[in-house]
Amino acid sequence: MGHGPCDKCEELLHGYLDRELSEVEHAEAEAHLDTCDYCRRRYRFESQLRKYIRLSAEERMPPGLLDKLAQLRTDPGQGGQASA
């Protein structure tokens, strides 16, 4: 495996998507994405995948389920087991 610009972008991609990079790393990743078609496509794919996952996770729980889960978590008498 080489240590070229695509390897560096691979290291920075998730931090870039999560907005966790330093200003220098962010500028480096953006400059690379501006010039590398492969990494730009990877970025678009990862970005779209995250959006899909975020939308999928927004599905609501059935009414009462969240309360029941909270009760199970805080009620030591349940021993982590739901009652019938």
TIVO-2410 file (N, C-alpha, C; in nm, 3 decimals):
# residues 84
REC num residu      c1      c2      c3 atome chaine
REC   1      M   0.084  -0.119   0.000     N      A
REC   1      M   0.000   0.000   0.000    CA      A
REC   1      M   0.088   0.125   0.000     C      A
REC   2      G   0.052   0.221  -0.083     N      A
REC   2      G   0.126   0.345  -0.089    CA      A
REC   2      G   0.081   0.444   0.017     C      A
REC   3      H   0.151   0.555   0.022     N      A
REC   3      H   0.116   0.659   0.117    CA      A
REC   3      H   0.090   0.789   0.044     C      A
REC   4      G   0.018   0.783  -0.067     N      A
REC   4      G  -0.012   0.900  -0.148    CA      A
REC   4      G  -0.127   0.980  -0.091     C      A
REC   5      P  -0.172   1.081  -0.165     N      A
REC   5      P  -0.279   1.168  -0.119    CA      A
REC   5      P  -0.411   1.095  -0.092     C      A
REC   6      C  -0.442   0.989  -0.169     N      A
REC   6      C  -0.567   0.917  -0.145    CA      A
REC   6      C  -0.564   0.845  -0.011     C      A
REC   7      D  -0.447   0.794   0.029     N      A
REC   7      D  -0.434   0.732   0.160    CA      A
REC   7      D  -0.459   0.835   0.270     C      A
REC   8      K  -0.408   0.955   0.253     N      A
REC   8      K  -0.427   1.060   0.352    CA      A
REC   8      K  -0.574   1.100   0.359     C      A
REC   9      C  -0.638   1.112   0.246     N      A
REC   9      C  -0.779   1.148   0.242    CA      A
REC   9      C  -0.861   1.038   0.308     C      A
REC  10      E  -0.824   0.913   0.287     N      A
REC  10      E  -0.893   0.801   0.351    CA      A
REC  10      E  -0.888   0.815   0.503     C      A
REC  11      E  -0.772   0.856   0.554     N      A
REC  11      E  -0.757   0.879   0.698    CA      A
REC  11      E  -0.848   0.991   0.746     C      A
REC  12      L  -0.864   1.093   0.665     N      A
REC  12      L  -0.936   1.213   0.706    CA      A
REC  12      L  -1.085   1.211   0.674     C      A
REC  13      L  -1.130   1.118   0.589     N      A
REC  13      L  -1.266   1.124   0.537    CA      A
REC  13      L  -1.373   1.125   0.646     C      A
REC  14      H  -1.366   1.033   0.740     N      A
REC  14      H  -1.471   1.026   0.842    CA      A
REC  14      H  -1.465   1.147   0.936     C      A
REC  15      G  -1.345   1.191   0.969     N      A
REC  15      G  -1.332   1.312   1.049    CA      A
REC  15      G  -1.387   1.433   0.976     C      A
REC  16      Y  -1.367   1.436   0.846     N      A
REC  16      Y  -1.420   1.546   0.763    CA      A
REC  16      Y  -1.573   1.542   0.764     C      A
REC  17      L  -1.629   1.424   0.744     N      A
REC  17      L  -1.774   1.410   0.745    CA      A
REC  17      L  -1.834   1.442   0.883     C      A
REC  18      D  -1.761   1.409   0.989     N      A
REC  18      D  -1.808   1.434   1.125    CA      A
REC  18      D  -1.773   1.573   1.176     C      A
REC  19      R  -1.702   1.650   1.093     N      A
REC  19      R  -1.657   1.785   1.129    CA      A
REC  19      R  -1.571   1.784   1.255     C      A
REC  20      E  -1.479   1.688   1.261     N      A
REC  20      E  -1.391   1.673   1.377    CA      A
REC  20      E  -1.246   1.709   1.346     C      A
REC  21      L  -1.217   1.757   1.226     N      A
REC  21      L  -1.079   1.785   1.187    CA      A
REC  21      L  -1.036   1.924   1.233     C      A
REC  22      S  -0.905   1.937   1.248     N      A
REC  22      S  -0.850   2.070   1.273    CA      A
REC  22      S  -0.867   2.153   1.145     C      A
REC  23      E  -0.847   2.282   1.156     N      A
REC  23      E  -0.859   2.368   1.037    CA      A
REC  23      E  -0.761   2.327   0.928     C      A
REC  24      V  -0.640   2.290   0.968     N      A
REC  24      V  -0.538   2.249   0.871    CA      A
REC  24      V  -0.580   2.119   0.802     C      A
REC  25      E  -0.626   2.021   0.880     N      A
REC  25      E  -0.669   1.893   0.821    CA      A
REC  25      E  -0.792   1.913   0.731     C      A
REC  26      H  -0.884   1.998   0.775     N      A
REC  26      H  -1.004   2.026   0.696    CA      A
REC  26      H  -0.966   2.086   0.561     C      A
REC  27      A  -0.876   2.184   0.562     N      A
REC  27      A  -0.831   2.248   0.438    CA      A
REC  27      A  -0.760   2.147   0.349     C      A
REC  28      E  -0.680   2.060   0.409     N      A
REC  28      E  -0.607   1.957   0.334    CA      A
REC  28      E  -0.706   1.860   0.268     C      A
REC  29      A  -0.808   1.817   0.342     N      A
REC  29      A  -0.907   1.725   0.286    CA      A
REC  29      A  -0.986   1.793   0.174     C      A
REC  30      E  -1.027   1.917   0.193     N      A
REC  30      E  -1.102   1.988   0.089    CA      A
REC  30      E  -1.019   2.007  -0.037     C      A
REC  31      A  -0.894   2.044  -0.020     N      A
REC  31      A  -0.806   2.063  -0.136    CA      A
REC  31      A  -0.793   1.932  -0.214     C      A
REC  32      H  -0.780   1.822  -0.141     N      A
REC  32      H  -0.767   1.693  -0.207    CA      A
REC  32      H  -0.897   1.655  -0.278     C      A
REC  33      L  -1.012   1.677  -0.212     N      A
REC  33      L  -1.140   1.643  -0.274    CA      A
REC  33      L  -1.165   1.725  -0.400     C      A
REC  34      D  -1.110   1.846  -0.405     N      A
REC  34      D  -1.125   1.931  -0.523    CA      A
REC  34      D  -1.050   1.876  -0.644     C      A
REC  35      T  -0.947   1.793  -0.619     N      A
REC  35      T  -0.863   1.748  -0.730    CA      A
REC  35      T  -0.869   1.598  -0.757     C      A
REC  36      C  -0.930   1.520  -0.667     N      A
REC  36      C  -0.929   1.374  -0.683    CA      A
REC  36      C  -1.071   1.322  -0.703     C      A
REC  37      D  -1.099   1.275  -0.824     N      A
REC  37      D  -1.231   1.224  -0.858    CA      A
REC  37      D  -1.268   1.104  -0.773     C      A
REC  38      Y  -1.175   1.013  -0.751     N      A
REC  38      Y  -1.202   0.892  -0.671    CA      A
REC  38      Y  -1.247   0.930  -0.530     C      A
REC  39      C  -1.173   1.016  -0.465     N      A
REC  39      C  -1.205   1.055  -0.327    CA      A
REC  39      C  -1.333   1.137  -0.320     C      A
REC  40      R  -1.358   1.216  -0.422     N      A
REC  40      R  -1.481   1.295  -0.427    CA      A
REC  40      R  -1.602   1.201  -0.436     C      A
REC  41      R  -1.590   1.096  -0.517     N      A
REC  41      R  -1.698   0.997  -0.525    CA      A
REC  41      R  -1.715   0.923  -0.393     C      A
REC  42      R  -1.604   0.888  -0.327     N      A
REC  42      R  -1.610   0.823  -0.195    CA      A
REC  42      R  -1.680   0.913  -0.095     C      A
REC  43      Y  -1.645   1.042  -0.098     N      A
REC  43      Y  -1.708   1.139  -0.007    CA      A
REC  43      Y  -1.859   1.144  -0.031     C      A
REC  44      R  -1.900   1.154  -0.157     N      A
REC  44      R  -2.043   1.160  -0.189    CA      A
REC  44      R  -2.116   1.034  -0.143     C      A
REC  45      F  -2.054   0.919  -0.166     N      A
REC  45      F  -2.113   0.793  -0.123    CA      A
REC  45      F  -2.132   0.790   0.028     C      A
REC  46      E  -2.025   0.820   0.102     N      A
REC  46      E  -2.031   0.818   0.249    CA      A
REC  46      E  -2.133   0.919   0.300     C      A
REC  47      S  -2.137   1.035   0.240     N      A
REC  47      S  -2.231   1.139   0.280    CA      A
REC  47      S  -2.375   1.094   0.259     C      A
REC  48      Q  -2.404   1.036   0.143     N      A
REC  48      Q  -2.539   0.986   0.114    CA      A
REC  48      Q  -2.576   0.869   0.205     C      A
REC  49      L  -2.480   0.782   0.234     N      A
REC  49      L  -2.505   0.670   0.323    CA      A
REC  49      L  -2.543   0.719   0.463     C      A
REC  50      R  -2.471   0.819   0.512     N      A
REC  50      R  -2.502   0.877   0.643    CA      A
REC  50      R  -2.641   0.939   0.645     C      A
REC  51      K  -2.678   1.008   0.538     N      A
REC  51      K  -2.812   1.068   0.531    CA      A
REC  51      K  -2.918   0.958   0.534     C      A
REC  52      Y  -2.896   0.851   0.460     N      A
REC  52      Y  -2.992   0.740   0.457    CA      A
REC  52      Y  -3.007   0.679   0.596     C      A
REC  53      I  -2.894   0.656   0.663     N      A
REC  53      I  -2.898   0.597   0.797    CA      A
REC  53      I  -2.970   0.690   0.894     C      A
REC  54      R  -2.941   0.819   0.885     N      A
REC  54      R  -3.006   0.916   0.973    CA      A
REC  54      R  -3.158   0.916   0.952     C      A
REC  55      L  -3.201   0.915   0.826     N      A
REC  55      L  -3.344   0.911   0.797    CA      A
REC  55      L  -3.408   0.781   0.844     C      A
REC  56      S  -3.338   0.671   0.828     N      A
REC  56      S  -3.390   0.541   0.871    CA      A
REC  56      S  -3.405   0.534   1.022     C      A
REC  57      A  -3.317   0.601   1.094     N      A
REC  57      A  -3.318   0.597   1.240    CA      A
REC  57      A  -3.426   0.687   1.299     C      A
REC  58      E  -3.492   0.767   1.217     N      A
REC  58      E  -3.594   0.858   1.268    CA      A
REC  58      E  -3.730   0.792   1.283     C      A
REC  59      E  -3.740   0.665   1.249     N      A
REC  59      E  -3.867   0.595   1.263    CA      A
REC  59      E  -3.907   0.592   1.410     C      A
REC  60      R  -4.029   0.625   1.438     N      A
REC  60      R  -4.080   0.634   1.575    CA      A
REC  60      R  -4.106   0.495   1.635     C      A
REC  61      M  -4.084   0.487   1.767     N      A
REC  61      M  -4.116   0.366   1.840    CA      A
REC  61      M  -4.266   0.362   1.864     C      A
REC  62      P  -4.321   0.243   1.881     N      A
REC  62      P  -4.463   0.233   1.916    CA      A
REC  62      P  -4.490   0.306   2.047     C      A
REC  63      P  -4.610   0.361   2.064     N      A
REC  63      P  -4.643   0.433   2.188    CA      A
REC  63      P  -4.619   0.346   2.311     C      A
REC  64      G  -4.558   0.405   2.412     N      A
REC  64      G  -4.535   0.335   2.538    CA      A
REC  64      G  -4.405   0.257   2.544     C      A
REC  65      L  -4.343   0.226   2.431     N      A
REC  65      L  -4.221   0.145   2.432    CA      A
REC  65      L  -4.106   0.217   2.500     C      A
REC  66      L  -4.088   0.345   2.472     N      A
REC  66      L  -3.980   0.420   2.534    CA      A
REC  66      L  -3.996   0.423   2.685     C      A
REC  67      D  -4.119   0.444   2.734     N      A
REC  67      D  -4.144   0.443   2.879    CA      A
REC  67      D  -4.114   0.306   2.939     C      A
REC  68      K  -4.154   0.201   2.870     N      A
REC  68      K  -4.129   0.065   2.918    CA      A
REC  68      K  -3.979   0.036   2.925     C      A
REC  69      L  -3.904   0.079   2.824     N      A
REC  69      L  -3.758   0.060   2.825    CA      A
REC  69      L  -3.693   0.137   2.938     C      A
REC  70      A  -3.739   0.260   2.960     N      A
REC  70      A  -3.685   0.341   3.070    CA      A
REC  70      A  -3.714   0.275   3.205     C      A
REC  71      Q  -3.834   0.219   3.220     N      A
REC  71      Q  -3.871   0.151   3.344    CA      A
REC  71      Q  -3.782   0.029   3.367     C      A
REC  72      L  -3.758  -0.048   3.264     N      A
REC  72      L  -3.673  -0.166   3.276    CA      A
REC  72      L  -3.530  -0.128   3.314     C      A
REC  73      R  -3.486  -0.014   3.262     N      A
REC  73      R  -3.349   0.030   3.289    CA      A
REC  73      R  -3.335   0.077   3.433     C      A
REC  74      T  -3.439   0.136   3.492     N      A
REC  74      T  -3.428   0.196   3.624    CA      A
REC  74      T  -3.487   0.110   3.735     C      A
REC  75      D  -3.565   0.008   3.704     N      A
REC  75      D  -3.631  -0.074   3.805    CA      A
REC  75      D  -3.544  -0.196   3.839     C      A
REC  76      P  -3.472  -0.191   3.956     N      A
REC  76      P  -3.384  -0.302   3.991    CA      A
REC  76      P  -3.459  -0.433   4.015     C      A
REC  77      G  -3.588  -0.426   4.048     N      A
REC  77      G  -3.667  -0.547   4.073    CA      A
REC  77      G  -3.693  -0.628   3.949     C      A
REC  78      Q  -3.678  -0.568   3.832     N      A
REC  78      Q  -3.703  -0.640   3.707    CA      A
REC  78      Q  -3.585  -0.729   3.670     C      A
REC  79      G  -3.466  -0.697   3.717     N      A
REC  79      G  -3.348  -0.778   3.685    CA      A
REC  79      G  -3.318  -0.785   3.537     C      A
REC  80      G  -3.359  -0.679   3.464     N      A
REC  80      G  -3.332  -0.673   3.321    CA      A
REC  80      G  -3.427  -0.758   3.238     C      A
REC  81      Q  -3.530  -0.816   3.304     N      A
REC  81      Q  -3.626  -0.898   3.232    CA      A
REC  81      Q  -3.761  -0.831   3.232     C      A
REC  82      A  -3.826  -0.830   3.119     N      A
REC  82      A  -3.957  -0.770   3.107    CA      A
REC  82      A  -4.061  -0.864   3.165     C      A
REC  83      S  -4.161  -0.807   3.230     N      A
REC  83      S  -4.269  -0.890   3.281    CA      A
REC  83      S  -4.373  -0.912   3.172     C      A
REC  84      A  -4.443  -1.021   3.181     N      A
REC  84      A  -4.543  -1.053   3.077    CA      A
REC  84      A  -4.671  -0.978   3.095     C      A
***
